[in-house]
Amino acid sequence: MTAPIPRDIPDLPAVPGMPALLPSTVPAAAVVAPARRPLAAVFRLLVALVAAGAVTIDLLLGSPVRVLSHFTIQSSILLALVMPFSARQAWAARRPLPSALTGATLLYVTITGLMYHLLLANEASPFPLTGEAATPTGWHAITNQVLHTVVPVAALLDWLLLTPPGRLHLRQAATWLLYPLAYLVFSLTRGELLTPGAPDRYLYPFLDVELHGYKSILVNALLLGLTFYALAVLLVALDHARPNPVRHRAKTGFRLQPPVG
């Protein structure tokens, strides 16, 4: 037996207004899938091969322990390891590597190039290289230019032309300086372990305790550390100010047809 239908239906409550949409905290990159970028992948793989090849030649021509003690070699090895993974991400349309890692790599190879051309290879600087290190010959001359000029320039071009902007952050700048600080400790410890007068006891003139003493070396390290931090801040600022070189049109899943008539 069914219930009787009431004659008078009570008034329904008024429908409230549409609630205001809260701003989303999800970045656009998390919604729009990255596009496949074979050009960036090939370029990064080539840079990695060039850096790895130059490092390998230096290792074959000299003492591996001594060669691996250079900041130049260590930063180039880091680049040669990071670039293939970054190339794979670009080739397979995956999320890019963490900016803390790629930014640190960019900073270190940039430091390598600037320190060499402004201080070590500049006769007007207070810390020029002397002897065979100042005028390398043969394969050493080639790898010297590759690691101090070609590789840093290639890393900067990859960042400027093949990397989306706005990924570096100011909070990362201080963290990036941990490796140069660790290298300073390593270099001074290495010099103390070697006998006085040993060749290449200190690999860089501005870290040569025998010539300048610890007081001057620590002052040099402080000034260089402040310079490196300023360079890191400059890279972050430029990363947020530069245009996007890899902007692409996102696919919407449908296509608008032009009107017929």
C-alpha positions in Angstrom: 0.0 0.0 0.0 1.6 3.3 -1.1 1.6 6.4 1.0 -0.7 9.2 -0.2 1.0 12.1 -2.1 0.8 15.3 -0.1 -1.1 18.2 -1.7 1.1 20.9 -0.3 4.8 20.5 -1.0 6.9 22.6 1.4 9.2 25.2 -0.1 12.7 24.0 -0.7 15.6 26.0 0.8 17.2 28.6 -1.5 20.3 27.3 -3.4 23.3 29.1 -2.0 25.6 31.0 -4.4 28.5 29.3 -6.0 31.4 29.1 -3.6 34.5 31.0 -4.5 37.2 28.9 -5.9 40.3 28.8 -3.7 43.6 29.5 -5.5 45.4 26.3 -6.4 48.8 25.6 -5.0 49.6 23.0 -7.7 52.1 24.3 -10.2 51.2 24.2 -13.9 54.1 21.8 -14.5 52.3 19.2 -12.4 49.2 19.5 -14.6 50.7 19.8 -18.1 53.0 16.9 -18.9 56.4 17.9 -20.3 57.0 17.5 -24.0 59.6 15.3 -25.5 62.7 17.4 -26.5 65.2 15.3 -28.6 67.4 18.3 -29.4 68.1 19.0 -25.8 68.7 15.3 -25.1 71.3 15.0 -28.0 73.1 18.2 -27.0 73.4 17.2 -23.3 74.6 13.7 -24.3 77.3 15.3 -26.5 78.4 17.7 -23.7 78.7 14.7 -21.3 80.8 12.7 -23.9 83.1 15.7 -24.5 83.6 16.3 -20.8 84.1 12.6 -20.0 86.5 12.3 -23.0 88.7 15.2 -21.8 88.8 13.9 -18.3 89.8 10.4 -19.5 92.6 11.8 -21.6 94.0 13.8 -18.6 93.8 10.6 -16.4 95.7 8.6 -19.0 98.4 11.3 -19.5 99.1 12.0 -15.8 98.8 10.7 -12.3 95.2 9.7 -11.7 95.4 10.8 -8.0 96.8 14.2 -8.9 94.4 14.7 -11.8 91.4 13.8 -9.7 92.5 16.4 -7.1 91.7 19.3 -9.4 88.4 21.2 -8.9 88.2 21.4 -12.7 88.2 17.6 -13.0 85.8 17.0 -10.2 83.3 19.6 -11.6 83.6 18.1 -15.1 83.0 14.6 -13.8 79.9 15.8 -12.0 78.7 17.4 -15.3 79.4 14.2 -17.2 77.3 12.2 -14.8 74.4 14.7 -14.6 74.0 15.4 -18.3 73.1 11.9 -19.4 70.3 11.7 -16.8 69.1 15.1 -17.9 69.2 14.0 -21.5 67.1 10.9 -20.7 64.5 13.0 -19.0 64.3 15.3 -22.0 64.2 12.4 -24.5 61.4 10.5 -22.7 59.4 13.6 -21.8 59.9 13.1 -18.1 60.1 15.6 -15.3 63.5 17.4 -15.3 66.1 16.6 -12.6 65.9 18.5 -9.3 67.1 22.1 -9.8 69.2 21.8 -6.7 71.4 19.3 -8.6 71.4 21.0 -12.0 71.9 24.4 -10.5 74.9 23.3 -8.5 76.5 21.6 -11.5 76.0 24.8 -13.6 77.6 26.9 -10.8 80.6 24.7 -10.4 81.5 24.5 -14.1 80.9 28.2 -14.4 83.3 28.8 -11.5 85.8 26.6 -13.3 85.7 28.7 -16.4 85.8 32.0 -14.7 88.5 31.2 -12.3 90.7 29.9 -15.1 90.3 32.8 -17.5 90.2 35.6 -14.9 92.8 34.4 -12.4 94.9 31.4 -13.5 95.4 32.2 -17.2 95.5 36.0 -16.8 99.0 37.3 -16.4 97.7 40.5 -14.9 96.0 38.6 -12.0 97.8 38.1 -8.6 97.5 34.3 -9.0 98.6 33.3 -12.5 99.7 29.8 -13.3 103.4 29.3 -13.9 105.6 26.7 -15.6 104.1 23.9 -17.6 100.6 24.5 -16.2 100.6 27.9 -17.7 101.5 26.7 -21.2 100.3 23.1 -21.7 101.3 21.4 -25.0 99.9 18.5 -27.0 96.9 16.7 -25.7 97.1 18.7 -22.5 96.5 21.9 -24.4 93.4 20.5 -26.0 91.9 19.1 -22.8 92.8 22.3 -21.0 90.7 24.4 -23.4 87.9 21.8 -23.5 87.5 21.6 -19.7 88.0 25.4 -19.0 86.2 26.9 -22.0 84.1 24.5 -24.1 82.4 22.6 -21.3 81.5 25.7 -19.2 80.2 27.5 -22.3 78.2 24.5 -23.3 76.6 24.2 -19.9 75.6 27.8 -20.0 74.1 27.4 -23.4 72.1 24.4 -22.3 70.8 26.5 -19.3 70.0 29.5 -21.4 68.6 27.9 -24.6 67.3 24.4 -23.6 66.2 24.7 -20.0 62.9 26.2 -18.7 63.4 29.3 -16.5 62.4 29.9 -13.0 63.5 26.6 -11.5 66.5 27.8 -9.4 65.8 29.2 -6.0 67.7 31.6 -3.7 67.5 29.2 -0.8 69.7 26.8 -2.8 72.6 29.3 -3.2 74.1 28.8 0.2 73.8 25.0 -0.1 75.7 25.0 -3.3 78.7 26.5 -1.5 79.2 23.4 0.6 81.2 21.6 -2.1 83.7 24.5 -2.7 84.1 24.7 1.1 84.7 20.9 1.2 87.2 21.3 -1.6 89.1 24.0 0.4 89.4 21.6 3.3 90.5 18.8 1.0 93.1 21.0 -0.7 94.7 22.3 2.5 94.7 18.8 4.1 96.3 17.3 0.9 99.0 20.0 1.1 99.7 19.2 4.8 100.0 15.5 4.0 102.6 16.0 1.2 106.1 16.8 2.0 107.3 20.4 1.8 108.6 21.3 -1.6 106.8 18.4 -3.3 105.7 19.3 -6.9 102.1 20.3 -7.1 101.7 20.3 -3.4 99.1 23.0 -3.8 97.3 22.8 -7.1 96.2 26.4 -7.3 98.3 29.5 -6.5 95.6 31.2 -4.4 95.6 28.1 -2.1 99.4 27.8 -1.8 100.2 28.0 1.9 104.0 27.8 1.2 103.9 31.1 -0.7 101.2 33.0 1.1 100.7 31.5 4.6 97.5 30.4 6.2 96.3 33.9 7.0 96.4 35.1 3.4 94.9 31.8 2.2 91.9 32.0 4.5 91.4 35.6 3.4 91.5 34.5 -0.2 89.1 31.7 0.6 86.7 34.1 2.2 86.7 36.5 -0.7 86.3 33.7 -3.2 83.4 32.3 -1.1 81.6 35.6 -1.2 82.2 35.8 -4.9 80.9 32.3 -5.5 77.8 33.2 -3.5 77.2 36.4 -5.5 77.6 34.3 -8.7 75.0 31.8 -7.4 72.6 34.6 -6.6 73.2 36.1 -10.0 72.4 32.8 -11.7 69.1 32.5 -9.7 68.1 36.1 -10.6 68.9 35.6 -14.3 67.0 32.3 -14.2 63.8 34.1 -13.1 64.3 37.1 -15.5 65.2 35.3 -18.7 62.5 34.3 -21.3 61.3 30.7 -21.7 63.2 29.2 -24.6 61.2 25.9 -24.6 57.7 27.2 -24.4 55.4 24.8 -26.4 51.6 24.7 -27.0 49.9 22.2 -24.7 47.6 19.6 -26.3 44.0 20.0 -25.2 42.6 16.7 -26.6 40.3 18.3 -29.2 40.7 20.5 -32.2 38.6 23.5 -33.2 37.3 23.3 -36.8 37.0 26.5 -38.8 33.4 27.5 -39.7 32.1 26.2 -43.0 30.4 28.6 -45.3 
